[in-house]
Amino acid sequence: MLFNSVQFLVFLVAALGLYWVLKHRAQNFLLLAASYVFYGAWNWKFLGLIVLTTLADFSAALVIANTDRQSRRKLALVAAITVNLGVLGFFKYYNFFIEDVFVFLKLLGIPYTPLVLQIVLPVGISFYTFQSMSYTIDTYRGDVTPTEKFFDYALYVAFFPQLIAGPIERAGHLLKQIQTPRTVSVERINEGVLLIALGLFKKVAVADHLAQYVDTAFDRQTGWKLLIALYFFAFQIYCDFSGYSDIARGCAKLFGIDLRLNFNRPYFARNLTEFWRRWHISLSTWFRDYVYRPLGGKHARGWRPYRNLMLVFLLSGLWHGAAWTFVIWGAIHGVILACEKALSGWRSEAPRHAPRHGLNPRNVLAVLVTFHIVCAAWVFFRAGSLERALNFFARLVEPATIPFSGLMVFVHAIGALALLLLWEAFEERWRGLIARPAVAVPAYAVFLIFTLAWGQLNGGQFIYFQF
């Protein structure tokens, strides 16, 4: 069930109609049932995996909280992490590692026939596995008190607006809201509808149009026309993923629940450190809190801070997909971030004062350089193989000779992208204007008109569904 579909609109309206007339406990049961229906509409057979993950972390957290024996606490933590990573590893990485073992043994001259399985990757497994696993780790650290209400925890894992592609929530934020009676104000509804409208515009009017050009040009075009395709892909993946996050946050607000911000205008970042504070924030902070800092973070001795940083981004690349191109993508970010840290002297990860982003030449140049570094890494992210990535760079320096195909698609994509950049450049002012009741409804109508004029519902799947 896709956010950009009429089916989901009917589902959402029906769930809201029932939700607003129920009391707190009944609301939670309704949301849990709706979440399982939402996920089961894709493939009901994989509901068992969500239930398994839920049971593993719910049980482990209770054992950790109710025993003083450190050995039992560690055993419960290790058992839960093993279940989580075991399920994720089998469905996402089994064939990847089996094939690599085959190549390695073949180089050594050892006969080996790999057992390749036809495995379907369960949608959203990377997201809800990390979310559920963080609960057990936080309980072990003493950061959260585990709930004894299984269905509340099950809703925390499966809450449908963010189940498939995040944001990756923490128990201290989302579970706390699930356990507390909620109210829905006019302001919250207004903000929710705005986020849904904005998210649909990003996905339907911008990302889907950019995709039409990118899908054609990435493997055919050369020169500056291929460079345009790369720029378009950078905005396609941003609008596709941040559009999903906006819709998720908007839907949650209609149920009285706040989800964390996942994107904060990342292409305005002046360096990669800032980029990763703005892009997929819930994933970058997850790796920071559960991998980087436990390894010692920037306070480790000698070369270890750089090792920790590289490990985080190699794992981040592997999290995105079972392919060496994703690992290379992560390595590129890791190496450049390590260089930035070396030059900056490992200053504070969270500056006390927000940086000034005036339109002076230095800031503009920094933004442009950072954007092009990110774009160069996106080549490996999208290519699918190292050979195709290298071929892309080779064609990039060739003359542009192949004619444009789909000129109107190109024009529509440029127009929609220009409107989006206009929104993001002055977002605070637009939001302040739309907050006025007299302006809100006409503004939503404009969003809807542009969305339907430049795209269509029931369109393409979101990119991050494959992760």
N, C-alpha and C positions, 0 to 999 in steps of 0.2 A: 504494500500500500504506500504510494508515493505522496509526499506533501503536495506536489504540483499536479494533483489529480482531483477530479470531481468526486471520486469515490472517497478520498480522504476528507473532503469538505463535508460530505454527508455524514461520515463517521464522527467528525469533530462536533458538528452541530448537535447530533443525537447524544453524544457523551456529555456535552455541556448542558443540554436541556434536562437531563437526569441529574447531573451533578449539583446544579444550583438549588434543587429542591430537597437534597438529602443532608443529613447531619454528618459530622466529621468522620466517624467510624465507617458509616455506609459510603461516604465519599471515597475513602481509601480502598474499600473493597471494589467499588465501581471502577476506579482508576486501574487497579490491578487487573481486573477482568478485561477492561478495555485494552490494556497494554498487551496482554496475552493474545487477544483477538487481533490486534494490530500486527504483532509479530507473526502470528500463525497464518495470517493472510498471505504472507510470503511463502512459508513452508512450515506447516504445523509440526512436522517431524522433529524440527530442531528446537522446539519448546523444551524438550527434555534436557538439552544442554544448559539452558538458562536456569532451569530448576536445579540441576546438578550443581552448578556454580553457586547458586543461592544457598542451597543446603550446606555445601562445604564451608563457605565463609561464615554463615550464620552459626553453625555448630562450633567451628573453631574459635570464633570470637567469644562464645559463652564459656568454653573450656578455659580459654586464656584468662577471662575475667574472674572465674570462680575457683581458681587454684593458686596457691602460693608457691608451688613447686616449679622452679624455673625450667627443669627438664621437661615437664608436661607442657608448659607454656610454649617452649621452643618446638616441641614435637607437634603441637596443634598448629602452630604457625607454618612449619615446614610442610605438614600434610596439606593444608589449605593451598599454599603456594604451588605445591606439586600438582594438585588437582587442576588448578587454574592454568598453569603453564603447560601441563600435560595435554589438556584438551585443546588449548590454543596451538601448541606445537604440532599436535597430530593433524588437525584440520588445515592449518595454514602452512606448515613447513615440512611435513613428512616427505612429499615427493621432491622438494627442493634439496633436502639433505641426502636423500637416497640417490638422486641423480649425480650429485657432487661426489659422493663416495664411489659411485661407478666410474666416473671420469678419473679419479685419483688412482683407484686400483688398476684401471686400464693402463695408465701411464707406468705403473710398476710391473706390468705384465702379468697381473694376477687375474685369472678368469673369474668373472662375477656377473650374474644376471640379476639386475635390480628388480625388486617387487614393487612396481609402480601401480598405485591404486587410483581409481576414478573417484576422487574426493571432491565433494561440493563444499565450498567455503561458506559456512553459515554467516549470513549478513550481520554485521554489527558485533561479531564475536570479539574483536580486538578492543572495542570500546567498553562493553559491559564486563569483560574479564578484568580489565585494569580497574574499573570502578569498584567492582566487588572485592578485588584483592586489596585495594587501598584500605578498605574497612577493617580487614583482619590485621593489617600492619599497624594502622592507627590504634586499634584496640591493644595490640601488644605493646606499643609505645606508651599507652596511657593517655593518648590524645582524645579518645572518645570512649564513652560508656556504652557498651553494646545493648541493644534492645532485646527484650525477651518476647516481643511480638513478631512472630515470623512473617505475617502478612505485611506488616509495615516495612520490614527489611526487603521482602520480595518486591514490593512496589519501588523501593529505592533502587534496586538493580534493574527493574524492567520498565520504569516510567517511560511511557511511549514517546513523548516529544523528543527525548534525547537518547533513546535506546539504540538507534541504528548508527548514528554518527556524532554523538556527543552534543554538548560539551561533556567531558568526563568529570563527573561530580564527585564530591567528597561527602562522607556521612555527616561531618560537622556542619555542612551547609544544607544539603538536600534532605537527608533523613530527619534532621531536626524540624524542618518545615512539614514533612509528612506526619510527624508525631503531634504537631500543634494544629488546633482548629484554625481554619483559614477564612478570610473574608475577601471579597472581590469588590474593589472600589471602581468608580467611574474612571479615575485616573489610571488605574491598572489596566482596565479594559481598553482604554484609549491607547496606552503604550503597547499593549499586546497586539491590537489590530494594526498599529503602525509597523511593528516589527514583522508581522506576517505579510503585510503589503510590500514592505521593503524587500523581504526575503524572496517573495515570489517574483518581484521585478528583477532582482539580481539573477535568479535562476532562469526564469522563462524568457525575459526580454533581453538579458545580456549574455549569460553563460551559454544558453542553448544556441544563440545566434553566432557567438564567437566559435562555438564548437563546429559549426557547419563549415566555416572557412578553415579552421585548424585541421580538421580531419582530412580535408582534401589537400591542403598545402604542405603539411608536415613531411610527407613522403614524396612529394612531386616538385615543389617549387624550389627555386634557387635564389641566391643573392638577397636583395632588399625585400623581395616578396616573401622569402622564407623568414627573414628577420621579423616581418610583420606578424607572421604566423606564431613566432615565438612570443612576441609581445602579447598577442591575442590569447595564447595559452596561459600566460601568467595571469591575465585577468579572468580568463575562463575558470581556472581552478579556484581562484580567490572568490569570484562571484558564486560559483557552484557551492563551495564549502561554507563560506560565510553566509550565503543565502539560506542554506539548511539550518545553520546555527541561529540565524535571526528568526526563522519560522518556529524552530524549537522553543526559543525563549518566548516568542509571542504566544504560542499555544499554552505554554506553562503559566504565563501570567493570567490567562483567562480562567485558569483553575486556582488562582491565588498563590502560585509558586514562582519563585525567582530562580532562574538558572544563571550561572556565571557567564560573564562576557568571554567570548572565545576569540574574537578578532577585534583589533583596534587600529584600523587603517594602516596595515603593515607596510604598504608600499610608500608610505611617507617616512619610513625609518631611515636614519642617517648612517647606520652601520648594522652588521649582522647581529650584534648583541641586542640592539634595540628592536630589530626585526623579530627576534624570537621572544621578545616581551609583548609583541603585538600579534604574532601569527600562531594559530592553534594553541592558545595560551594554556588551556586545560591539559594538553599533552606535555608541553614543555615544562610546566610546573610539576607535573607528575614525575617525569624523569629527574627533575631537580631534587624533589623531596624524597624519592624512593631509590634513586641510584646515585646521583651525583654527590649529594651531601653525606649519605652513609659511607661513601668511599673516602671522605675527607674533604670533598669540594675543593675550593681554592686555598684552603688552609693546610692541605697536605704538603709534605716536604718535597723539595727538589723538583723533579720533573713530573711528579705524580698529579698535580693539578691539570696538566695538559693531557695526561693519560686518562684522567677521569672525564675530562671534556670530550675527548675523542671517543671513549667508550659510550658515553651518552648518545652521541650523534650516530655512531655506528648502529647502536641498538634502535635508535629512532628510525633510521633508514630501514632496518630489518622489520620493524613494527609495521611499516607501511606496505611491505610486500615481500614475498619469497623470491627475490631476484637480486643478482649482484648489482644491477643498475641502481636499485634503491640504496644499497650499501654504499655505492660510490657517491650518490647524492648526499647521503649523510656524512660521508668522509669529507666532501668538499666543504660543507658547512663547518664541520669540526675543525679542519685545518685552518680555515680563514678566521674562525672565532679564536682559535689558539693564538694566531698571529695578533689579532686585536688585543687579546688579554696580555700578551707579552709586551706590546707597545704601550698599553695603558697602565701597566703595573698592577693588574688585578684590582682595580678600584671596586667600590661597593657595587653589589649586584643590583641594588635598588637605590638609585640616587635620591638623596633627601629632597632635592628640589627638581621639579620637572625641567627638562632641557628646553631652551627657547628655540622656537622653530620659525624664526623670522625668514622672510624671503630674501635673505642676503645671498650673494653668489656662493659662499662657502657651503651653506646648508643645501642649496639647490644642487651643487655639484656632488655633495655627499649622498644625497638622496638618489641621484642618477647613477652614481657608481654602485651603490648598494643594490639598486633595482637590477642593474645589468649582471651583477654577480649572482643574484637570485635567479635571474632568467637563464644564465649559463648552466646552473645546477638543474633547473627544470628540464633541460634537454635529457639528462640521464633519467630523471623521474618518469618522463613520458615515453622514452624511446622503446622500452621493452627488451632491448638487448644492447650490449656494448657496441656491436657492429653498427647498428642503426644509429646510435648516438654519435659515433665517430663519423659516419657517413653524413649526418646532419651538419656537423661543423665543416666538413669538406665542401658540401654544397652551398654553405653560407658565403663562401668567398668566390663562388662562381657568378658570372653575369646572370641577371634575371631575364630569362628569355621566354619562359612559359607564360601564356596569357592568363589573365584572371579568369576564374570560373565563378559564376554566381555573384555578379557585380552588386545586385540589389541586396543580397545577404550581407555583403561587405559594408554597404552604405548603412543598412539598418544596424549592424553591429557597432559601427563607429558612432552613430547617433545615440544608441542606448548607452554605450560606454561613456560618452561625453556627459550625458545626464547624470550618470552615477558618480563620475568624478566631480561634477558640480555639487552634488549632494554631499559627498564626503569632504570636500574642501571647506564647506560652510555648514557642517552637520549641526553644530550647536545652535546656530541661528534658525535653521529649518525646524529643528525639534521644538524650539521655543515658540515658533510661530504656529506649528501644528497643534501644540498643547492647548491652544484656544479652542473652545467648543465650536465657535462659529466657523473656524477654518478647517477643523479636523475632517468632517465629512467630505467637503469638496476636495481636500488633499487626497483622501483615500480613493475618491472617484478618479482623480488624475492618475494615481498609481495604477489603478485597475485598467483604465483606458490604454495607457502606454503598454502595460503588460500584455493585454490581449491584442493590441494593435501590432506589436512586434514579436509576439510569440503565441503559443497555445498551451493550454493545460493538457494533461495526459501525455506530456512530452518525454524528454530523455531522463534516464536514471541519474541520480547524483553520483559524482565521481567517487566520493569516499565510501560508498556502499561496498566497494570491492576490497576495502581494508578492514 
